[in-house]
Amino acid sequence: MIHSIAHPTDFSDAGATAFEHALRLAIDNRSTLDLLHVGPPDEAGHWHEFPQVRKVLRRWGLLKADAQVEDIASETGVRVHKIGIRSLDAAEGLARYLQDHRPGLLVMASRGHAGLERWTKGSVSAEVVRDTLVPTLILGPRARAMVDSETGVLSLERVLVPIDHSPSPDGLLAMLDTVTNGSGVAIDVVHVGNSAPAVRGAQGEKILVRLLEGPVVETLVHAAEQADMVAMLTAGRSGLLDALRGSTTERMIRDASCPVLVLPAAAGPG
């Protein structure tokens, strides 16, 4: 179970889709849901622009038309907090909040900046994941939704789990089991190359690893077309070439046709 979920919003359409995923997962886990917006210290309040929780729950048939704010917790088990974070730097402000509060899961959208564009515009999602070690579900620019916007139904039947020798996959599936709430989804563990590392399941059992051939990112992006979600460990970026091209994880977020669950190698489940 996930004890708390955080969702940073920039009031965009992509952010609205990520919010629906955060809300659905909060309902399934009966967890706290923190809705976050980072703005400069002198910015006026934007409380009316925050995602409308009751509106979405009514659309999903989980709240009556006349339900009040206080009915959200009693009807769904979700305790919602809307939080304004004052900072001139979105990544720094968000990272500071996450380090102080340590949610079990962060759910956010990413525009998928690449190459030199990332140097000039930055990648908030990449910085936050690298700096806070919080498990993060990211909906990239090409990701199809797992949550039906009209009904709220979550479609999560198959998860692609790429692994490599570094970072070590030890504990990866146990962390994934926590995030998916032990829902029994089909796990497809893959390695691009000839010799896969050993990997154990959530109960310590040995897991079969499917070997793939080809360029790493392109091969994984193709494999992800048959999955509802990708779950992978990240050890951050290293070197100038990776900084320009993006790490494997960042490139997957940018190019994959489904959401990517990033599990920092140094972190356990929240």
C-alpha positions as CSV (number, residue, x, y, z in Angstrom):
1,M,0.0,0.0,0.0
2,I,1.1,3.6,-0.7
3,H,0.6,5.8,2.3
4,S,0.7,9.1,0.5
5,I,0.7,10.4,-3.1
6,A,1.9,13.8,-4.3
7,H,1.0,15.4,-7.7
8,P,2.6,18.6,-8.9
9,T,0.4,20.5,-11.2
10,D,1.1,23.3,-13.7
11,F,-2.6,23.6,-14.7
12,S,-2.0,22.1,-18.2
13,D,-3.9,19.5,-20.0
14,A,-1.1,17.0,-19.6
15,G,-1.1,17.8,-15.9
16,A,-4.8,17.1,-15.8
17,T,-4.3,13.6,-17.1
18,A,-1.5,13.0,-14.6
19,F,-3.8,14.3,-11.8
20,E,-6.5,11.7,-12.8
21,H,-3.8,9.0,-12.4
22,A,-2.8,10.3,-9.0
23,L,-6.4,10.5,-7.9
24,R,-7.2,6.9,-9.1
25,L,-4.2,5.5,-7.3
26,A,-5.0,7.4,-4.1
27,I,-8.5,5.9,-4.1
28,D,-7.1,2.4,-4.7
29,N,-4.7,2.9,-1.8
30,R,-7.0,5.0,0.4
31,S,-4.0,7.4,0.8
32,T,-3.4,11.0,1.3
33,L,-3.2,13.1,-2.0
34,D,-1.2,16.3,-1.9
35,L,-1.8,18.6,-4.9
36,L,1.2,20.8,-5.3
37,H,1.9,24.0,-7.3
38,V,5.2,25.8,-7.4
39,G,5.3,29.5,-8.0
40,P,7.4,32.6,-7.2
41,P,7.1,34.2,-3.8
42,D,5.1,37.1,-5.1
43,E,2.6,35.1,-7.2
44,A,-1.0,35.5,-6.4
45,G,-2.9,32.4,-5.2
46,H,-4.3,30.1,-7.9
47,W,-6.5,27.9,-5.7
48,H,-9.4,28.0,-8.2
49,E,-7.1,26.6,-10.9
50,F,-6.1,23.5,-8.9
51,P,-7.6,20.2,-10.2
52,Q,-11.3,20.0,-9.3
53,V,-11.4,16.8,-7.2
54,R,-15.1,16.7,-6.6
55,K,-15.9,17.3,-10.3
56,V,-13.8,14.4,-11.4
57,L,-15.2,12.1,-8.6
58,R,-18.7,13.0,-9.7
59,R,-17.9,12.2,-13.3
60,W,-16.6,8.8,-12.1
61,G,-19.8,8.1,-10.2
62,L,-17.9,8.1,-6.8
63,L,-19.6,11.3,-5.4
64,K,-23.1,12.6,-5.4
65,A,-23.9,15.8,-7.2
66,D,-24.4,17.7,-4.0
67,A,-21.4,16.3,-2.2
68,Q,-19.2,18.7,-0.2
69,V,-15.5,18.9,0.3
70,E,-15.7,17.0,3.6
71,D,-17.5,14.1,1.8
72,I,-14.4,13.2,-0.3
73,A,-12.6,11.4,2.6
74,S,-15.7,9.6,3.9
75,E,-16.8,8.4,0.5
76,T,-13.4,7.6,-1.1
77,G,-10.9,7.3,1.8
78,V,-8.7,10.0,0.2
79,R,-7.6,13.0,2.2
80,V,-6.8,15.8,-0.3
81,H,-4.5,18.8,0.5
82,K,-3.9,21.7,-2.0
83,I,-0.5,23.1,-1.3
84,G,1.3,26.2,-2.7
85,I,5.1,26.1,-2.8
86,R,6.9,29.4,-3.1
87,S,10.1,29.1,-5.1
88,L,11.7,30.8,-8.2
89,D,12.9,27.4,-9.3
90,A,10.2,24.7,-9.9
91,A,12.6,21.7,-9.5
92,E,14.2,23.1,-6.4
93,G,11.0,24.0,-4.7
94,L,9.4,20.7,-5.5
95,A,12.5,18.7,-4.4
96,R,12.6,20.6,-1.1
97,Y,9.0,19.8,-0.4
98,L,9.4,16.1,-1.3
99,Q,12.5,15.7,0.8
100,D,10.7,17.2,3.8
101,H,7.5,15.1,3.4
102,R,8.6,11.9,1.7
103,P,5.4,10.7,-0.1
104,G,5.2,7.1,-1.1
105,L,4.7,8.0,-4.8
106,L,5.0,11.1,-7.0
107,V,2.7,11.3,-10.1
108,M,3.6,13.9,-12.7
109,A,3.6,14.8,-16.4
110,S,6.7,15.5,-18.4
111,R,7.0,17.4,-21.7
112,G,10.1,15.3,-22.6
113,H,12.6,18.0,-23.4
114,A,15.6,16.5,-25.3
115,G,19.2,17.5,-26.2
116,L,20.1,21.1,-26.1
117,E,16.5,22.1,-25.5
118,R,16.8,20.4,-22.1
119,W,19.8,22.5,-21.3
120,T,17.9,25.8,-22.0
121,K,14.5,24.8,-20.6
122,G,15.4,22.1,-18.1
123,S,13.6,18.9,-17.2
124,V,11.8,19.3,-13.9
125,S,10.8,15.7,-13.7
126,A,14.3,14.4,-14.3
127,E,15.8,16.8,-11.7
128,V,13.2,15.8,-9.1
129,V,13.6,12.1,-9.6
130,R,17.4,12.4,-9.5
131,D,17.5,14.6,-6.4
132,T,14.7,13.2,-4.1
133,L,14.8,9.4,-4.5
134,V,11.0,9.2,-4.5
135,P,9.3,6.6,-6.6
136,T,7.7,8.5,-9.5
137,L,5.1,7.7,-12.1
138,I,5.7,9.9,-15.1
139,L,3.4,10.4,-18.1
140,G,5.6,11.5,-21.0
141,P,4.5,13.4,-24.1
142,R,3.6,10.2,-26.0
143,A,2.2,8.1,-23.1
144,R,-1.3,6.8,-23.4
145,A,-3.4,7.0,-20.3
146,M,-3.9,4.1,-18.0
147,V,-6.9,5.7,-16.4
148,D,-10.1,6.3,-18.4
149,S,-10.9,10.0,-17.9
150,E,-14.7,9.4,-18.1
151,T,-15.1,6.4,-15.9
152,G,-11.9,6.4,-13.7
153,V,-11.2,2.8,-14.6
154,L,-7.5,1.8,-14.2
155,S,-6.2,-0.5,-17.0
156,L,-3.0,-2.0,-15.7
157,E,-2.5,-5.6,-16.9
158,R,1.1,-5.8,-18.1
159,V,4.2,-4.0,-16.9
160,L,7.5,-4.0,-18.8
161,V,10.5,-4.1,-16.4
162,P,13.8,-3.5,-18.1
163,I,16.9,-4.5,-16.0
164,D,20.6,-4.3,-16.3
165,H,23.7,-5.2,-14.3
166,S,24.0,-1.6,-13.1
167,P,22.1,-0.4,-11.2
168,S,21.5,-3.7,-9.5
169,P,17.9,-5.0,-9.9
170,D,17.9,-6.3,-6.3
171,G,14.6,-5.3,-4.7
172,L,13.1,-3.9,-7.9
173,L,10.1,-6.2,-8.0
174,A,9.4,-5.9,-4.3
175,M,9.2,-2.1,-4.8
176,L,7.0,-2.6,-7.8
177,D,4.7,-4.9,-5.9
178,T,4.2,-2.2,-3.3
179,V,3.4,0.5,-5.9
180,T,1.0,-1.8,-7.8
181,N,-0.6,-2.8,-4.5
182,G,0.1,-6.5,-5.1
183,S,-2.6,-6.5,-7.8
184,G,-1.2,-9.5,-9.7
185,V,-0.4,-7.7,-13.0
186,A,1.7,-9.6,-15.5
187,I,5.4,-8.7,-15.2
188,D,7.6,-8.9,-18.3
189,V,11.3,-8.6,-17.1
190,V,13.6,-7.9,-20.0
191,H,17.3,-7.3,-20.6
192,V,18.8,-5.9,-23.8
193,G,21.9,-7.9,-24.4
194,N,23.3,-11.5,-24.2
195,S,23.8,-12.0,-20.4
196,A,21.1,-10.9,-18.0
197,P,21.6,-10.3,-14.3
198,A,19.8,-12.6,-11.9
199,V,16.6,-11.1,-10.5
200,R,14.3,-12.2,-7.6
201,G,10.6,-11.6,-7.2
202,A,8.8,-9.9,-4.3
203,Q,8.8,-13.3,-2.4
204,G,12.4,-14.1,-3.3
205,E,11.6,-16.4,-6.2
206,K,13.9,-16.5,-9.2
207,I,12.4,-14.6,-12.2
208,L,12.8,-15.5,-15.8
209,V,14.4,-12.6,-17.8
210,R,13.6,-12.3,-21.5
211,L,16.6,-11.3,-23.6
212,L,16.2,-8.7,-26.3
213,E,18.6,-7.5,-29.1
214,G,19.1,-4.1,-30.6
215,P,19.8,-0.5,-29.6
216,V,18.8,-0.2,-25.9
217,V,16.3,2.7,-25.9
218,E,14.8,1.9,-29.3
219,T,14.4,-1.7,-28.4
220,L,12.7,-0.9,-25.1
221,V,10.4,1.7,-26.6
222,H,9.3,-0.9,-29.1
223,A,8.7,-3.5,-26.3
224,A,6.7,-0.9,-24.3
225,E,4.1,-0.7,-27.1
226,Q,2.7,-4.0,-25.7
227,A,2.7,-2.8,-22.1
228,D,0.5,-0.6,-20.0
229,M,3.4,0.7,-17.9
230,V,7.2,0.6,-17.8
231,A,8.9,0.2,-14.4
232,M,12.7,0.8,-14.2
233,L,15.4,1.7,-11.9
234,T,17.5,4.8,-12.5
235,A,20.9,5.8,-11.3
236,G,20.8,9.3,-12.8
237,R,22.9,10.8,-15.6
238,S,26.6,10.7,-16.1
239,G,28.9,12.2,-18.7
240,L,28.4,14.8,-21.4
241,L,26.9,12.5,-23.9
242,D,24.2,11.3,-21.5
243,A,23.6,14.9,-20.5
244,L,22.9,15.9,-24.1
245,R,21.0,12.7,-25.1
246,G,19.4,12.0,-21.7
247,S,19.8,8.9,-19.6
248,T,18.1,5.7,-20.7
249,T,15.3,6.5,-18.2
250,E,14.8,10.0,-19.4
251,R,14.7,8.9,-23.1
252,M,12.2,6.2,-22.2
253,I,10.0,8.9,-20.6
254,R,10.2,11.0,-23.7
255,D,9.6,8.3,-26.3
256,A,7.5,5.5,-24.6
257,S,3.9,5.1,-25.5
258,C,2.9,4.3,-21.9
259,P,3.7,5.8,-18.5
260,V,7.1,5.1,-16.9
261,L,7.4,4.3,-13.2
262,V,10.9,5.4,-12.1
263,L,12.2,3.6,-9.0
264,P,15.4,5.2,-7.8
265,A,18.1,2.6,-7.2
266,A,18.9,3.8,-3.7
267,A,15.3,4.0,-2.5
268,G,13.0,1.5,-1.0
269,P,9.2,1.6,-1.3
270,G,7.4,4.5,0.5
